Amino acid sequence: MATLPKWGMTLSYRVALAAFAVTMVVPVAALADPFPPGAQAQNVKEIGFSALGGHFGGFKIAIKHTADDKWYLYSGHSFDQGWSIVDVTDPANPRYVKFIPYVTDDKSIITAQVTLHDNLMITSLNSFTPQKNPLPAVLLWDISDPENPKQVGSWMGGATGAHRNSYPGGKYAYLSTSYPGFKAHILVILDVSDPANPKEVGKWWQPGQKDGEPPSPYPEGFHGPVNVSPDGKMASLGYTPDVVNLDLTDPANPKLIGKLHITSPFASVGMQSVHTVLPLWDRNLLYVSSEAQKEKCQDDGMNFAGMIDNSNPAHPRLISILPTPVPPPDAPYRDFCDKGGRFGPHNTSQEIHNPAIQQPGKLMDVAWFNAGLRVFDISDPRLAKEVGYFMPPERPDAPGQSGAHASPINWSEELAVDARGNIFMNDDKWGLFVLRYTGEEPK
């Protein structure tokens, strides 16, 4: 078998990588890609890497653990239309399985989002502009054969499709979707017990989103995802401009329990203003964060990540802000705003309904755009501290990219932590990094 060129031979590497890449549904032979040189890290070790067959811009990650102890990672993409499958049974030697293309003449469609439980996977079709001929908002897949997903159903939403959905298993999936007669994305509860014929059950929205309602003075919209309590009776979610707790006892009629206004004074960037809410159900806590949107920290307002006391769901309250990441001492920039690109939190490990995913504990891993992976000790939620980081190297020769997630600066957006403790992080210019935290475990 041919050997891939060294990383320094960038043009040759890209040509060789294209030869090895599979852009259709054809399996790839096992081949561990070399580590990109030049990463910076503290208390985080790089153990594996996949260039995703040349499909850069990997985005949302979902993981499946099979009965025969195989581990598979599914990734949406920001720049290519389709989804990647990686066998991560051996995290030190991830095996790129295939790329499943989504074939459409509409190049505005983004296939970045994916969620799964057991043998059902749900992927989004999303567009930032209304489609003249709307496509389904979500596609439903049978992944009982994990290397050969089979699309079995779809569901129509509104003219811009769906964004970050969640499927915690069982009867219902929870969508962040555009919907006729509403502004921005709303929450729709979908019965997926028959994946070939999914049916809407209920929906919830913020006042001002429905056509004809008095407008709100704040940006509104549901970025997603929903996180449902272990007993299935409550959901906690970021729904701009608030952090929201909903009563799901009757899925046809979700009811507001309580909410905490977030957008003012923090960043106001549309429905991404309250981007992520992650419950720590056993501690009555919520992790919350915005999404950095403008480059060099311009115009957004303050992007933040913080902790919320949710012991009284009718009155959640913010109790701390996570510390701002600081560049390494030898960095050629004073702070990460000066580095260029986006600086601020984006995603943490979200698919906690899935037994293949590590449940949140006393460490919080966050993809922080141009600051890479940041690891925080939240054993004392009022006094969080940063205890580790991993920053991929810059790649100025990266293939040309366009769209909302393109940047001249290298950045990291999406991650998932599996039940074995492996941190899988997608990077816009390199591919998939497999990492492990090596620092002291909080007590």
N, C-alpha and C positions, 0 to 999 in steps of 0.2 A: 504494500500500500504506500502511496506517495506520502511524503512528509510535508506538512504545512510550513511555509516560510517563516522566518523570524518576524517578530512584531515590528522591528525597525524597517523592514522592507514593505512599507505600507501599501503601495500600489500593487505589488506582486501578491501580497497577502489578500487583498480584496479580490483580485482575479482568481486566485486559488480557492478562496472561500466561496466565490460564486460557483465554481466548478463542483464543490462539495455540497453546496446548498440544495435542498429539495424544495421546490416551489409548488409542487403538487402533492398528492397524497401517496408518496412513495417512501417507504422506510429508509432511514439512513443507518449505515453500519456504525457500530459503537466507536467513537473517537472523541477523546477528551481534548477540548480546545486548550491552548496554552494560556496562562494568566497574562493579562495585559500588564506590562511593567510600570512601576512608578506610583502605585497606590500608597496612600498614607493612612495609618491606622493607630489606634490606641485601644488596647484590651479587646480587639476584634481580629480574628484570624481568617484569612481567605483560604477555603479548603477546596473549592471547585469553581469552574467557570464554563459557560456555554455561550458561544457567539450566536446562538439561535438560528443556525443555518444561514446567516447573513440577513435575517429579518430584524433589523435594528428597530429600536423604539418599542420594545416589549412593555406592556402596561400591566393591567390588573392580573393578579395571580390567584389561581384556585388549585387545590391539591387533593388528590384522591389516593387513599390507601386501600389496597385490595385485600381480599381474604387470603390470597397466597403470598402476602407480605411484599407486594410490589408497590412502589410509590410513583405517582405520575403528577406532573405539574402542567397545568394548562394556562396559557397566557394569551390575552388579547394584545392588539398592536395599535400604536398611534399612527404609524405612517404606511404600513401595508394593510390591505384589507383581508383579514383572515385571522387564524388562531394557530398557535404553536403548541405542540405536545413534546414534553421532555420527560424521559424516564430518569427519576432522581433516586432510585432505589439505593444506589451508591452515590451519596452526595459529592464525593470527591471526583467522581467520574460521570457527570451527567451525560446521558445519551440522548441526543436530539433525535426524536422519532419522525416528525413530519410537520409540515405546514399545511393547514386546511384553508384554501383560498375562498374568499367570498367574492363571487363574480357578479359585478354590477357595472353599468355604465355611469352611475352616479358616484363620482369621485369624492363627493362631500361626505359620504358615509364613513363613520368611524366605528371600528369593531374592537374597541379597547377594553370592554367590560365583560367579565365572566364570573359566574357563581355556580356552585354545585353542592349536591349532597347525595350520597349513595350513588345511584346510577342515572341521576337526572342532572344535566347541566343546562344552564340558561345563559345565553349570550345576548348582548344588546346590539342594535343597529341605531346609531345616533348621528345627528347632523346638527351643526350650529346654525344652519339656515333652513327655513321651511322647504320641504320637498314638494315639487309640483305633482309628482306621482308617489305618494308616501308608500314606503316599504313597511314590513312588519316592524314593530318596536322591539320585539324579542323573538329569538329562535329557541326552541326546546330540543335537546339532544339526548339520545340514549347512549350512555357511556359504559354499558355493561361490558363491552369489549373496549377497554380503555385506550387502545391504540387506534381504534377505528370508530370514532363517534358517528352516530347516524341521526340526522335531523328527523324528528318525528312530528313536530308541530310548530306553530307560530301564533303570535297574537298582535293585532293591530292596535296602535295607540294613536298619537297625534302626528302632526306634520314634521316634527323634529325627532321622533323616535324616543327611545328610553336611554337612561344613563346607568347609574350604579344601583343594581338590584341586589336582593338577597333571597336565598332559598334555604331556610333552616331545616328542610326535610318535612315529610308529611304532606299535608293537603295544600298548604298555602305558600305562594311566593309573594314577595313584596317589591313593587316596582317603583322606581323614580322615572316617571314618564310624562311626556307631553300628552295632552288629552283635549279633544274637541271642546271648545267653549271655555277653556281655562288659559290663563297666562302662565308661562314658565312650566316647570315640572311639578306634578302633584304625586301624592302617594296613592297607588292603586293596589288592592289586594286581589290576587289571582288564584283561583282554584286550579291546581295543576295535577289533581289526582288522576285525570285522564290527559296525559301530555299531548296527545294528538288533538284534543279539543279543550284547550284552557278556557276558563270562563271567569269574567270579572265578578267579584263578590262584593266589594265595597271600596270606598275611596275617602280620602281626607285631604283638606287643603287649608291654607291660611286665609283669613278674611282679606278680601281684595283680589284674590286670584280668579274667582269666577267672573265671567263676563257680566257686567251690569252691577257688580258690587262696588261700593266706594273704594277708591284706591288707597293703599297704605303708604305712609311717608317713607317706608323702608323697602329695600329690595326684598323680594320674596321668591321662594322656590325651594324645591326639595332636591338636594344633590344626591342623597342616598349614601349608605344603605340604612335599612331598618335593622336593629338588633332586638330580637324577641327574648323575653325572660325565659328561664328554664321551664316554668310552668305554662308558658304560652299566653299568659293573660295580660302582659304589659309590653310595650315597645318603647325604647329610648332611641332618639334620632336627632340629628341636626336638621332643622327645617328653617332656613333663613326667614326671619331674622333671629330665631330662637333655638334653644335646646328644648326639645319637647318630650314629654312622657304621655303616651296614649294608652287607654284601656282597650284591649283587644278581646274582651270577653265575648262580644258579639262582633265577629269580623265584618259583618255587613254594615255595622254602624260604629266605627271607631270613635271613641270619645276622649276629649282632652282631660288629662288628670292635672297637669301643671306644666309650666314652661318658664324658662329663664331667658330674658332678652340679652342678646350678645352683640349684635351688629354695631351698635353705637356704645362705646367709643372705638371698638376694634374695627378691623378692615371691612370696608364695604365694597365687595367685588362681585355683586350679583348673588346667585344662589350658592356660589362657593364660599360666601362669607362665613357660613357655619358648615364647614366641609365634612368634618368627621366627628362622630360621637361613638365612643367605644365603652360599653358598660363593663365594670368589674363587679359582677352580680354578687359575689361573695363578700364584698367590702362596701357595698352601697355607694360606689364611686362611679363617676363618668370621666373619661378622658375626652377633651374637646379641642378642636383646632380649626383654624381658618385655612385658606389656601392662598399662598403667595401668587400673584397674577402678573404684576408689572415687573419688568427687569430693573435692577439696581434700586429696589425698594422705593420706587417712585409712585406717588399718587394713591397707593392702596390704602393708606392708614396703617395701623399697627397689626401685622400678622402675629399670631400667637398660638401657643399650645398651653393648655391648663388642665386643672383638675376641679371637678364639681362634686360636692357632697349631695348625694341623691337619696339620703336616708328617709327624707320626706318627699316623695315624688310630686306632691302638690306644690312644693316650694324648693326646687333645686337651687343650690347657691354655689357660686364660684369661690374656691378657697385658696387657689394658688395659680401662678403662672410659671411654666417651666423656664429654666434659665436659657438665655440666648446663646447659641453656639458661638465659640470663639475660634478664629483661624489658628493653625499651628504657628509656633513662634517664628519659623523661617518663611512664612507666607509672604509673597510680594505685594500683598494688599493689607490695608489696615483692618478691615472687617469684611464680612461676606457680601455686604451691599456693594462695596467697591470692587469686588471680584467680577461682577457682571452676571447676567442671567437672573433667574428668580432666586430669592433667598427667603425661606420660610418653610413651615411644615406642609407636607402633603398627605402622606398616607402612613397608617400603621397596620399591623396584622389584624384583619377584620373578620375573617370567616370563622368566627369562634363557635358557631353552631356545628361545625364540622369536627368530628373526633380526630381527624388528621392534623388539625391545627392546635398549636399550644395555647392553652387558656391564659389570658393575661394574669400576671402575678405582680411581682415587685419590681420588675424591669419593664420599661416601655421602649420599644424600638420604633423609631420614626424616620421615614425618608424625608430629608430636609432640602430638597432641590440641590443647589450648588454646594451645599455643605455635606452631601452624601448621607450616610446612615449616622444617626445619633442615638445613643443608648442612655436612658435616664433611669436612675434609681428612684422609684416612687414608693418605697417602703413607708416613708413619712409623706403622705400626699400634700402636706402643707409646706414641705421643704424638699422638693425634688432637686436632684443634682445630676449633672451629666457625668457618666462613668466610662464612656467609650465612644469611639467613632470609627468609621471607615469611609475614606474619600477615594473614589476611583480616579485614575489619572486622567488628565485632559487628553482629548483626541482631536486636534485641529484638522486632521485629514479625513474626518468621518464623512460618510456619504451625505450628499445634500438632502435636507429635510425641509418640509414646509408644514404650516398649520399651527394650531394653538400650542403644541408641545415642542415646537422646534426652537433651537437656541444655539448660538455660537459657543456657548459655555456648556461644558459637560454637567449634566445633573441627573439626580436619582429621584424617582417619583413613587415607585410601588414596591411593596415588600409583603412577604408572608413568612411566618415562623411555624415550622411543622412541629408535630408532637415529639420529635426526636431532638428538638432544639436547634435545628438548622435554620438560618436566616437566608431566605431567597430574596434577592433584590434585583429588580430590573433597572437598567441604566439606558438612557436614551441613545447613547452613541456606541456602547460596547456590546451589551447583551445581558446575560443573567449571571450575577455573582452569587456564590454560595459561601456563607460566612458563619462563624461561630463566635459568640461572646466568650472571652477568656478571662475576664476580670473577676473580682470577688463577688460572690452572690450575696445579695442583701439578706439580712436576718429579719 
